[in-house]
Amino acid sequence: MEQHKVIYLDHAATSWPKPEAVVKAVYDAMVNDTANPGRGSHAMAVRSSRHIFQARKQLAKLFRISNPNDIAFSLNTTTALNQAIKGFVQPGDHVISTAVEHNSVRRPLEYLKQAIGIRVTYIEADEKGFITPQQVEQAITHSTRLVIVNHSSNLLGTIAPIADIGEVCRRNGVKLLVDAAQSAGILPIDVEAMGIDMMAFPGHKGLLGPQGTGGLYIHPSLDLVPMLHGGTGSQSEAPEQPSVRPDRYEAGTPNTPGLAGLAAGVSHVLHETVQTIHTKEWRQTQMMMEGLLGIPGIQVLGPDVGQPRTGIVSFNLAGADASELSFILDQHYGIAVRAGYHCTPLAHAAAGTMETGAVRASVGCFTTDAEAMAIVDAMKEIQKHYSDG
Protein backbone atom coordinates (compact mmCIF):
# COMPACT_ATOMS: atom_id res chain seq x y z
CA MET A 1 0.00 0.00 0.00
CA GLU A 2 1.53 3.31 -1.10
CA GLN A 3 1.68 5.96 1.60
CA HIS A 4 1.57 9.70 1.10
CA LYS A 5 4.94 11.37 1.47
CA VAL A 6 4.44 13.35 4.64
CA ILE A 7 6.45 14.17 7.74
CA TYR A 8 3.82 13.34 10.30
CA LEU A 9 4.16 15.28 13.55
CA ASP A 10 0.58 15.08 14.80
CA HIS A 11 0.79 11.97 17.00
CA ALA A 12 -0.91 13.76 19.91
CA ALA A 13 -4.06 13.72 17.77
CA THR A 14 -3.67 10.18 16.42
CA SER A 15 -0.69 7.94 15.70
CA TRP A 16 0.39 7.19 12.14
CA PRO A 17 1.52 5.02 10.51
CA LYS A 18 0.16 2.01 12.36
CA PRO A 19 2.27 -1.13 12.77
CA GLU A 20 1.74 -3.63 9.95
CA ALA A 21 0.44 -6.09 12.53
CA VAL A 22 -2.38 -3.67 13.38
CA VAL A 23 -3.42 -3.31 9.74
CA LYS A 24 -3.30 -7.07 9.28
CA ALA A 25 -5.33 -7.74 12.42
CA VAL A 26 -8.07 -5.34 11.32
CA TYR A 27 -8.12 -6.83 7.83
CA ASP A 28 -8.17 -10.42 9.06
CA ALA A 29 -11.00 -9.69 11.49
CA MET A 30 -13.01 -7.96 8.74
CA VAL A 31 -12.51 -10.83 6.33
CA ASN A 32 -12.78 -13.80 8.66
CA ASP A 33 -14.39 -12.88 11.97
CA THR A 34 -16.96 -10.13 11.49
CA ALA A 35 -19.66 -11.85 13.50
CA ASN A 36 -21.35 -10.33 16.52
CA PRO A 37 -19.33 -11.24 19.63
CA GLY A 38 -21.19 -12.40 22.70
CA ARG A 39 -24.45 -12.76 20.79
CA GLY A 40 -24.00 -16.23 19.33
CA SER A 41 -22.29 -19.54 19.99
CA HIS A 42 -21.25 -20.33 16.43
CA ALA A 43 -17.55 -20.49 15.58
CA MET A 44 -17.25 -17.07 14.00
CA ALA A 45 -18.95 -15.34 16.95
CA VAL A 46 -16.62 -17.16 19.33
CA ARG A 47 -13.57 -16.00 17.35
CA SER A 48 -14.87 -12.43 17.44
CA SER A 49 -15.21 -12.65 21.22
CA ARG A 50 -11.64 -13.89 21.46
CA HIS A 51 -10.34 -10.85 19.57
CA ILE A 52 -12.01 -8.57 22.10
CA PHE A 53 -10.87 -10.53 25.14
CA GLN A 54 -7.32 -10.53 23.78
CA ALA A 55 -7.42 -6.73 23.63
CA ARG A 56 -8.67 -6.65 27.23
CA LYS A 57 -5.91 -9.00 28.38
CA GLN A 58 -3.17 -7.02 26.68
CA LEU A 59 -4.40 -3.75 28.15
CA ALA A 60 -4.66 -5.28 31.61
CA LYS A 61 -1.05 -6.42 31.30
CA LEU A 62 0.09 -2.96 30.17
CA PHE A 63 -1.74 -1.05 32.92
CA ARG A 64 -1.26 -3.66 35.69
CA ILE A 65 -5.01 -4.27 35.98
CA SER A 66 -5.81 -7.46 37.91
CA ASN A 67 -9.09 -8.28 36.16
CA PRO A 68 -9.36 -7.58 32.40
CA ASN A 69 -13.15 -7.32 32.80
CA ASP A 70 -12.63 -4.07 34.73
CA ILE A 71 -11.90 -2.48 31.34
CA ALA A 72 -14.96 -1.21 29.45
CA PHE A 73 -14.37 -0.48 25.78
CA SER A 74 -15.59 2.76 24.21
CA LEU A 75 -15.29 4.74 20.98
CA ASN A 76 -12.55 7.01 22.33
CA THR A 77 -11.30 8.82 25.43
CA THR A 78 -14.13 11.34 25.25
CA THR A 79 -16.81 8.66 25.52
CA ALA A 80 -14.93 6.99 28.35
CA LEU A 81 -14.59 10.27 30.28
CA ASN A 82 -18.29 11.01 29.87
CA GLN A 83 -19.15 7.55 31.20
CA ALA A 84 -16.83 8.02 34.18
CA ILE A 85 -17.97 11.54 35.07
CA LYS A 86 -21.70 11.27 34.40
CA GLY A 87 -21.87 7.75 35.78
CA PHE A 88 -20.21 8.63 39.09
CA VAL A 89 -20.92 12.26 40.03
CA GLN A 90 -24.15 12.96 41.91
CA PRO A 91 -26.11 16.14 42.76
CA GLY A 92 -24.34 18.24 45.37
CA ASP A 93 -20.92 16.67 44.79
CA HIS A 94 -17.77 18.74 44.67
CA VAL A 95 -15.31 17.83 41.91
CA ILE A 96 -11.70 18.98 41.65
CA SER A 97 -10.01 19.23 38.27
CA THR A 98 -7.20 21.33 36.81
CA ALA A 99 -6.66 24.31 34.55
CA VAL A 100 -4.90 22.18 31.93
CA GLU A 101 -7.75 19.77 31.17
CA HIS A 102 -9.15 18.92 27.76
CA ASN A 103 -12.71 19.94 26.90
CA SER A 104 -13.64 16.26 27.23
CA VAL A 105 -13.35 16.84 30.98
CA ARG A 106 -14.34 20.47 31.24
CA ARG A 107 -17.53 20.31 29.18
CA PRO A 108 -19.11 17.35 31.02
CA LEU A 109 -18.31 19.10 34.31
CA GLU A 110 -19.80 22.38 33.15
CA TYR A 111 -22.87 20.51 31.92
CA LEU A 112 -23.33 18.83 35.31
CA LYS A 113 -22.95 22.19 37.08
CA GLN A 114 -26.01 23.41 35.21
CA ALA A 115 -27.94 20.13 35.13
CA ILE A 116 -27.60 18.77 38.67
CA GLY A 117 -25.86 21.51 40.64
CA ILE A 118 -22.42 20.08 41.27
CA ARG A 119 -19.54 22.36 42.32
CA VAL A 120 -16.24 22.34 40.45
CA THR A 121 -12.83 23.68 41.43
CA TYR A 122 -10.20 24.04 38.71
CA ILE A 123 -6.74 24.04 40.25
CA GLU A 124 -4.54 26.74 38.72
CA ALA A 125 -1.44 25.54 36.90
CA ASP A 126 1.67 27.61 36.38
CA GLU A 127 2.65 28.75 32.87
CA LYS A 128 4.50 25.48 32.29
CA GLY A 129 1.40 23.47 33.18
CA PHE A 130 2.53 22.16 36.56
CA ILE A 131 0.20 21.42 39.47
CA THR A 132 1.13 19.95 42.84
CA PRO A 133 -0.43 17.33 45.11
CA GLN A 134 -0.52 20.00 47.82
CA GLN A 135 -2.85 22.10 45.65
CA VAL A 136 -5.17 19.12 45.28
CA GLU A 137 -5.23 18.48 49.02
CA GLN A 138 -5.89 22.13 49.83
CA ALA A 139 -8.89 22.12 47.47
CA ILE A 140 -10.58 19.09 49.08
CA THR A 141 -13.71 19.82 51.11
CA HIS A 142 -16.18 17.64 53.01
CA SER A 143 -18.27 17.26 49.82
CA THR A 144 -15.40 16.46 47.44
CA ARG A 145 -16.06 13.12 45.78
CA LEU A 146 -13.85 13.07 42.68
CA VAL A 147 -10.53 14.45 41.44
CA ILE A 148 -9.91 14.49 37.68
CA VAL A 149 -6.39 14.99 36.32
CA ASN A 150 -4.84 14.46 32.90
CA HIS A 151 -1.63 12.47 33.06
CA SER A 152 -0.06 14.74 30.46
CA SER A 153 -1.28 18.00 28.94
CA ASN A 154 -2.15 17.74 25.24
CA LEU A 155 -0.83 21.27 24.73
CA LEU A 156 2.18 21.55 27.03
CA GLY A 157 3.38 17.97 27.41
CA THR A 158 3.63 18.48 31.17
CA ILE A 159 3.47 15.26 33.20
CA ALA A 160 1.32 15.30 36.35
CA PRO A 161 2.49 13.55 39.56
CA ILE A 162 -0.32 10.99 39.42
CA ALA A 163 1.00 8.63 42.10
CA ASP A 164 1.36 11.48 44.60
CA ILE A 165 -2.09 12.81 43.75
CA GLY A 166 -3.43 9.28 44.12
CA GLU A 167 -1.98 9.10 47.61
CA VAL A 168 -3.68 12.40 48.51
CA CYS A 169 -6.99 11.08 47.22
CA ARG A 170 -6.71 7.80 49.13
CA ARG A 171 -5.82 9.61 52.34
CA ASN A 172 -8.89 11.82 52.02
CA GLY A 173 -11.36 9.21 50.80
CA VAL A 174 -11.73 10.80 47.37
CA LYS A 175 -11.78 8.94 44.05
CA LEU A 176 -9.27 9.70 41.27
CA LEU A 177 -10.10 9.74 37.54
CA VAL A 178 -7.13 10.00 35.19
CA ASP A 179 -7.30 11.17 31.57
CA ALA A 180 -4.56 9.09 29.91
CA ALA A 181 -5.13 10.41 26.38
CA GLN A 182 -1.51 11.50 26.05
CA SER A 183 0.14 8.89 28.28
CA ALA A 184 -1.33 5.46 27.53
CA GLY A 185 1.42 3.50 25.79
CA ILE A 186 3.91 6.31 26.36
CA LEU A 187 4.32 6.59 30.14
CA PRO A 188 4.42 3.73 32.66
CA ILE A 189 1.00 3.22 34.29
CA ASP A 190 0.19 0.95 37.22
CA VAL A 191 -3.39 1.65 38.30
CA GLU A 192 -3.06 0.07 41.75
CA ALA A 193 0.35 1.50 42.64
CA MET A 194 -0.69 4.96 41.42
CA GLY A 195 -4.03 4.98 43.26
CA ILE A 196 -6.11 5.31 40.10
CA ASP A 197 -9.82 4.53 40.53
CA MET A 198 -10.84 5.22 36.92
CA MET A 199 -8.76 5.84 33.83
CA ALA A 200 -9.91 6.83 30.35
CA PHE A 201 -7.61 6.05 27.44
CA PRO A 202 -7.61 6.15 23.62
CA GLY A 203 -6.78 3.20 21.42
CA HIS A 204 -5.63 5.28 18.48
CA LYS A 205 -2.78 7.33 19.96
CA GLY A 206 0.09 5.84 21.94
CA LEU A 207 -1.48 2.38 21.87
CA LEU A 208 -1.16 2.44 18.04
CA GLY A 209 -4.63 1.02 17.39
CA PRO A 210 -7.34 2.19 14.97
CA GLN A 211 -9.53 5.22 15.49
CA GLY A 212 -12.88 4.47 17.09
CA THR A 213 -11.28 2.51 19.93
CA GLY A 214 -10.65 3.40 23.55
CA GLY A 215 -11.69 2.40 27.01
CA LEU A 216 -12.29 3.08 30.67
CA TYR A 217 -10.72 1.25 33.59
CA ILE A 218 -13.16 1.09 36.52
CA HIS A 219 -11.93 -0.05 39.92
CA PRO A 220 -13.85 -3.16 41.06
CA SER A 221 -15.21 -1.29 44.11
CA LEU A 222 -17.04 1.24 41.92
CA ASP A 223 -20.42 0.89 40.26
CA LEU A 224 -21.18 3.56 37.67
CA VAL A 225 -24.57 4.40 36.22
CA PRO A 226 -24.25 3.13 32.62
CA MET A 227 -24.31 5.89 30.01
CA LEU A 228 -25.85 3.55 27.41
CA HIS A 229 -28.59 0.98 27.93
CA GLY A 230 -29.36 -1.79 25.49
CA GLY A 231 -28.38 -5.20 24.18
CA THR A 232 -25.33 -6.89 25.66
CA GLY A 233 -25.80 -10.57 24.92
CA SER A 234 -26.04 -11.36 28.64
CA GLN A 235 -29.00 -11.39 31.03
CA SER A 236 -31.19 -10.67 27.99
CA GLU A 237 -34.35 -11.73 29.85
CA ALA A 238 -33.95 -8.84 32.34
CA PRO A 239 -35.35 -5.36 31.65
CA GLU A 240 -32.44 -3.71 33.44
CA GLN A 241 -28.87 -3.31 32.24
CA PRO A 242 -26.74 -6.30 33.38
CA SER A 243 -24.74 -5.98 36.57
CA VAL A 244 -21.88 -8.14 35.27
CA ARG A 245 -18.75 -6.50 33.87
CA PRO A 246 -17.87 -5.47 31.24
CA ASP A 247 -21.35 -5.96 29.71
CA ARG A 248 -22.82 -3.35 32.07
CA TYR A 249 -20.92 -0.60 30.25
CA GLU A 250 -20.79 -2.01 26.70
CA ALA A 251 -24.30 -1.91 25.23
CA GLY A 252 -24.53 -2.53 21.50
CA THR A 253 -22.34 -4.19 18.91
CA PRO A 254 -18.64 -3.46 19.53
CA ASN A 255 -15.97 -2.51 17.01
CA THR A 256 -14.52 -6.01 16.69
CA PRO A 257 -12.06 -5.28 13.84
CA GLY A 258 -10.90 -2.12 15.61
CA LEU A 259 -10.36 -3.95 18.88
CA ALA A 260 -8.49 -6.73 17.07
CA GLY A 261 -6.22 -4.00 15.73
CA LEU A 262 -5.93 -2.46 19.19
CA ALA A 263 -4.78 -5.81 20.62
CA ALA A 264 -2.05 -5.87 17.99
CA GLY A 265 -1.07 -2.26 18.77
CA VAL A 266 -0.79 -2.94 22.50
CA SER A 267 1.26 -6.05 21.74
CA HIS A 268 3.68 -3.85 19.79
CA VAL A 269 3.95 -1.44 22.72
CA LEU A 270 4.56 -4.29 25.16
CA HIS A 271 7.26 -5.71 22.88
CA GLU A 272 9.04 -2.38 22.42
CA THR A 273 8.38 -1.43 26.09
CA VAL A 274 6.86 1.84 27.24
CA GLN A 275 10.19 2.99 28.67
CA THR A 276 11.99 2.57 25.34
CA ILE A 277 9.26 4.43 23.47
CA HIS A 278 9.17 7.28 25.98
CA THR A 279 12.95 7.64 26.10
CA LYS A 280 13.13 7.96 22.31
CA GLU A 281 10.26 10.46 22.17
CA TRP A 282 11.72 12.54 25.00
CA ARG A 283 15.11 12.68 23.26
CA GLN A 284 13.46 13.84 20.05
CA THR A 285 11.47 16.56 21.83
CA GLN A 286 14.71 17.84 23.36
CA MET A 287 16.34 18.02 19.92
CA MET A 288 13.31 19.82 18.54
CA MET A 289 13.08 22.27 21.44
CA GLU A 290 16.78 23.16 21.35
CA GLY A 291 16.57 23.76 17.62
CA LEU A 292 13.42 25.89 17.81
CA LEU A 293 14.70 27.94 20.74
CA GLY A 294 17.71 28.86 18.63
CA ILE A 295 15.44 30.64 16.15
CA PRO A 296 14.74 34.33 16.90
CA GLY A 297 11.14 35.07 17.88
CA ILE A 298 10.11 31.52 18.72
CA GLN A 299 8.48 30.77 22.08
CA VAL A 300 8.25 27.12 23.15
CA LEU A 301 5.50 26.25 25.63
CA GLY A 302 5.60 23.78 28.50
CA PRO A 303 8.49 22.40 30.57
CA ASP A 304 11.99 23.68 29.89
CA VAL A 305 14.68 21.78 28.03
CA GLY A 306 15.90 18.85 30.14
CA GLN A 307 12.68 18.49 32.14
CA PRO A 308 10.26 15.55 31.84
CA ARG A 309 7.54 15.82 29.19
CA THR A 310 5.69 13.69 26.68
CA GLY A 311 6.33 13.93 22.94
CA ILE A 312 4.61 17.31 22.48
CA VAL A 313 6.30 20.57 21.51
CA SER A 314 3.97 23.54 21.11
CA PHE A 315 5.34 26.88 19.97
CA ASN A 316 4.62 30.30 18.47
CA LEU A 317 6.59 32.63 16.22
CA ALA A 318 6.32 36.32 17.04
CA GLY A 319 4.30 38.18 14.43
CA ALA A 320 2.99 35.01 12.77
CA ASP A 321 -0.46 33.42 12.98
CA ALA A 322 -0.36 29.85 14.28
CA SER A 323 -2.88 28.58 11.73
CA GLU A 324 -0.94 30.21 8.90
CA LEU A 325 2.28 28.57 10.12
CA SER A 326 0.54 25.20 10.16
CA PHE A 327 -0.70 25.75 6.62
CA ILE A 328 2.77 26.73 5.36
CA LEU A 329 4.39 23.74 7.05
CA ASP A 330 1.86 21.44 5.42
CA GLN A 331 1.72 22.94 1.94
CA HIS A 332 5.36 23.90 1.43
CA TYR A 333 7.26 21.42 3.58
CA GLY A 334 4.95 18.40 3.81
CA ILE A 335 4.97 18.58 7.62
CA ALA A 336 1.70 17.71 9.37
CA VAL A 337 1.16 19.56 12.67
CA ARG A 338 -1.87 20.99 14.43
CA ALA A 339 -2.56 24.64 15.20
CA GLY A 340 -5.17 26.45 17.25
CA TYR A 341 -6.48 25.81 20.75
CA HIS A 342 -6.35 21.98 20.81
CA CYS A 343 -9.67 21.73 22.72
CA THR A 344 -7.92 22.98 25.87
CA PRO A 345 -8.56 26.71 26.38
CA LEU A 346 -7.77 26.46 30.09
CA ALA A 347 -4.24 25.30 29.28
CA HIS A 348 -3.82 28.14 26.81
CA ALA A 349 -4.95 30.57 29.51
CA ALA A 350 -2.33 29.13 31.86
CA ALA A 351 0.36 29.39 29.18
CA GLY A 352 -0.66 32.94 28.22
CA THR A 353 -1.59 32.01 24.64
CA MET A 354 -5.36 32.56 24.65
CA GLU A 355 -4.98 35.35 22.11
CA THR A 356 -2.78 33.42 19.70
CA GLY A 357 -3.27 29.68 20.09
CA ALA A 358 -0.17 27.70 19.18
CA VAL A 359 1.42 25.31 16.70
CA ARG A 360 1.72 21.80 18.14
CA ALA A 361 4.27 19.32 16.84
CA SER A 362 4.17 15.85 18.40
CA VAL A 363 6.41 12.85 17.83
CA GLY A 364 5.43 9.19 18.06
CA CYS A 365 6.66 5.65 18.16
CA PHE A 366 7.91 5.64 14.57
CA THR A 367 9.16 9.25 14.28
CA THR A 368 12.76 9.44 13.09
CA ASP A 369 15.34 11.97 14.24
CA ALA A 370 15.39 13.45 10.74
CA GLU A 371 11.62 13.99 10.85
CA ALA A 372 11.84 15.61 14.28
CA MET A 373 14.49 18.03 13.01
CA ALA A 374 12.71 18.77 9.72
CA ILE A 375 10.39 21.21 11.47
CA VAL A 376 13.39 23.09 12.89
CA ASP A 377 14.88 23.52 9.41
CA ALA A 378 11.50 24.58 8.04
CA MET A 379 10.93 27.13 10.80
CA LYS A 380 14.36 28.67 10.19
CA GLU A 381 13.32 29.42 6.60
CA ILE A 382 9.84 30.57 7.62
CA GLN A 383 11.22 32.88 10.32
CA LYS A 384 13.62 34.44 7.82
CA HIS A 385 10.70 35.11 5.49
CA TYR A 386 8.72 36.82 8.28
CA SER A 387 11.72 38.87 9.43
CA ASP A 388 12.53 39.94 5.87
CA GLY A 389 8.88 40.80 5.23
Secondary structure, DSSP 8 states (H G I E B T S, - for coil): ------EE-BTTT---S--HHHHHHHHHHHHH--S-TTS--SHHHHHHHHHHHHHHHHHHHHHT-S-GGGEEEESSHHHHHHHHHHHH--TT-EEEEETT--HHHHHHHHHHHHHH--EEEEE---TT----HHHHHHH--TTEEEEEEESB-TTT--B--HHHHHHHHHHTT-EEEEE-TTTTTTS---TTTTT-SEEEEESSSTT---TT-EEEEE-TT-----S--S--SSSTTSSS--SSTTGGG--S---HHHHHHHHHHHHHHHHH-HHHHHHHHHHHHHHHHHHHHTSTTEEE-SS-TTS---SEEEEEETTS-HHHHHHHHHHHH-EE-EEE-TT-HHHHHHHT-TTT-EEEEE--TT--HHHHHHHHHHHHHHHHHHHH-
